[in-house]
Amino acid sequence: MAAQTYIEAYGESDPDRTRELLFESFGENGTYYSPSVALNRDEVLEMASDAHTQGRMTITSDIRVHHQFVTFDWLIEDLDGEPVMSGVDFCVLGDDGRLETVVVFMN
């Protein structure tokens, strides 16, 4: 599932593996939208590349899918395991099954 692989990229410490996971799950022309930024895939890779140094991101709900739409809840904890941020992602899958659009809502 693209969503699980996408989140795994954020926890990976090996830069080559981060790239592999992200490119496997996030479309070449994919776009990431949060309340403060809009990023292309290369920018998402940059963001994901050092996320593991700041904490851990996990999916905290079922990954819900219908048609080409995906949504899931997530949690970010700092390196001490304390909750820092949570939210929900709404995604659109491309024809190849990779994420084409990720829209992030913070709780």
Secondary structure as the mmCIF struct_conf table of DSSP 4:
data_model
#
loop_
_struct_conf.conf_type_id
_struct_conf.id
_struct_conf.beg_label_comp_id
_struct_conf.beg_label_asym_id
_struct_conf.beg_label_seq_id
_struct_conf.end_label_comp_id
_struct_conf.end_label_asym_id
_struct_conf.end_label_seq_id
HELX_RH_AL_P HELX_RH_AL_P1 ALA A 2 GLY A 11
BEND BEND1 ASP A 14 ASP A 14
HELX_RH_AL_P HELX_RH_AL_P2 PRO A 15 SER A 25
STRN STRN1 PHE A 26 TYR A 33
BEND BEND2 PRO A 35 SER A 36
STRN STRN2 ALA A 38 ASN A 40
HELX_RH_AL_P HELX_RH_AL_P3 ARG A 41 SER A 49
TURN_TY1_P TURN_TY1_P1 ASP A 50 ASP A 50
HELX_RH_3T_P HELX_RH_3T_P1 ALA A 51 THR A 53
TURN_TY1_P TURN_TY1_P2 GLN A 54 GLN A 54
STRN STRN3 ARG A 56 ILE A 59
BEND BEND3 SER A 61 SER A 61
STRN STRN4 ARG A 64 HIS A 66
TURN_TY1_P TURN_TY1_P3 HIS A 67 GLN A 68
STRN STRN5 PHE A 69 GLU A 77
TURN_TY1_P TURN_TY1_P4 LEU A 79 ASP A 80
BEND BEND4 GLY A 81 GLY A 81
STRN STRN6 PRO A 83 LEU A 93
TURN_TY1_P TURN_TY1_P5 ASP A 95 ASP A 96
BEND BEND5 GLY A 97 ARG A 98
STRN STRN7 LEU A 99 MET A 106
#
